[in-house]
Amino acid sequence: MSETGREVWIGLVEVRPVPGNTIFDGAPGAYSNALCLAGSEDEYRFMVEVELAKLGLEVLGFEDIEPLRERRRHADPDDEILDLVSQLSESMPLLYDTFYVYESEFE
């Protein structure tokens, strides 16, 4: 944990574009891993929702939110995730990997 009491949290976030946003070329939604320097799960959720709203995305839900140190106890993060972790800082406390777009509401 850092001096600020924040640490890297990770979770899977599902989003959909707000009406008029064509970020996913007409697809109804997507999901991505979001990494964030946060002091709690509540702070993580809040920061992710606020930042994704700035992109015109509505958060539909989260899965598997936990501190990265906990994730590492049962899984090895891939290189893309580790690269993002190395880029996190107090001035850039939130990053996400590739958005995986789904083509229908049922995927």
SULDAGI-V841021 format. One record per residue. N is the residue number from 1. RES is the residue in one letter. SS is DSSP state (alpha for helix, beta for strand, coil for the rest). PHI is phi in degrees with one decimal (999 if undefined). NEAR is the number of other C-alpha atoms within 12 Angstrom. Layout:
# SULDAGI-V841021
N/RES/SS/PHI/NEAR, N/RES/SS/PHI/NEAR
This chain:
# SULDAGI-V841021
1/M/coil/999/15, 2/S/coil/-82.6/12, 3/E/coil/-60.4/10, 4/T/coil/-83.5/12, 5/G/coil/82.1/13, 6/R/coil/-101.9/22, 7/E/beta/-141.2/29, 8/V/beta/-76.5/40, 9/W/beta/-111.2/39, 10/I/beta/-134.5/40, 11/G/beta/-166.6/33, 12/L/beta/-94.2/29, 13/V/beta/-120.1/34, 14/E/beta/-105.9/32, 15/V/beta/-133.9/35, 16/R/beta/-137.7/36, 17/P/beta/-71.8/28, 18/V/coil/-71.2/22, 19/P/coil/-51.7/15, 20/G/coil/92.6/14, 21/N/coil/-88.8/19, 22/T/coil/-105.7/16, 23/I/coil/-54.2/21, 24/F/coil/-106.6/25, 25/D/coil/52.8/15, 26/G/coil/90.9/19, 27/A/coil/-68.4/24, 28/P/coil/-75.7/28, 29/G/beta/179.5/33, 30/A/beta/-161.1/33, 31/Y/beta/-139.4/32, 32/S/beta/-159.5/30, 33/N/beta/-79.9/35, 34/A/beta/-115.8/42, 35/L/beta/-115.0/43, 36/C/beta/-150.6/44, 37/L/beta/-81.6/41, 38/A/beta/-147.8/34, 39/G/coil/-96.9/23, 40/S/coil/-162.1/21, 41/E/alpha/-63.9/26, 42/D/alpha/-61.9/17, 43/E/alpha/-64.8/24, 44/Y/alpha/-56.6/32, 45/R/alpha/-58.0/33, 46/F/alpha/-60.8/20, 47/M/alpha/-63.1/26, 48/V/alpha/-63.6/39, 49/E/alpha/-61.6/27, 50/V/alpha/-64.3/17, 51/E/alpha/-68.2/24, 52/L/alpha/-71.1/29, 53/A/alpha/-61.5/19, 54/K/alpha/-64.0/15, 55/L/coil/-91.2/20, 56/G/coil/79.3/21, 57/L/beta/-119.3/30, 58/E/beta/-101.6/26, 59/V/beta/-78.8/30, 60/L/beta/-91.7/24, 61/G/beta/178.5/22, 62/F/beta/-125.3/26, 63/E/beta/-139.8/19, 64/D/beta/54.2/21, 65/I/beta/-78.2/28, 66/E/beta/-166.3/31, 67/P/beta/-61.8/28, 68/L/alpha/-58.7/31, 69/R/alpha/-60.1/19, 70/E/alpha/-71.5/18, 71/R/alpha/-57.8/20, 72/R/alpha/-66.9/17, 73/R/alpha/-72.8/11, 74/H/alpha/-126.8/11, 75/A/coil/-155.1/11, 76/D/coil/-101.6/14, 77/P/coil/-60.7/21, 78/D/coil/-75.0/14, 79/D/alpha/-61.0/11, 80/E/alpha/-62.6/18, 81/I/alpha/-64.6/29, 82/L/alpha/-62.8/22, 83/D/alpha/-64.5/15, 84/L/alpha/-63.6/28, 85/V/alpha/-57.2/30, 86/S/alpha/-66.5/18, 87/Q/alpha/-92.6/21, 88/L/coil/-67.5/25, 89/S/beta/-156.7/20, 90/E/coil/-61.5/18, 91/S/coil/-84.2/10, 92/M/beta/-135.7/19, 93/P/coil/-83.1/28, 94/L/beta/-139.2/34, 95/L/beta/-141.2/35, 96/Y/beta/-138.0/32, 97/D/coil/-87.6/26, 98/T/coil/-56.5/18, 99/F/coil/-83.2/24, 100/Y/beta/-95.4/21, 101/V/beta/-82.8/22, 102/Y/beta/-111.6/20, 103/E/coil/-90.0/16, 104/S/coil/-140.7/12, 105/E/coil/-66.0/15, 106/F/coil/-101.0/9, 107/E/coil/-85.5/13
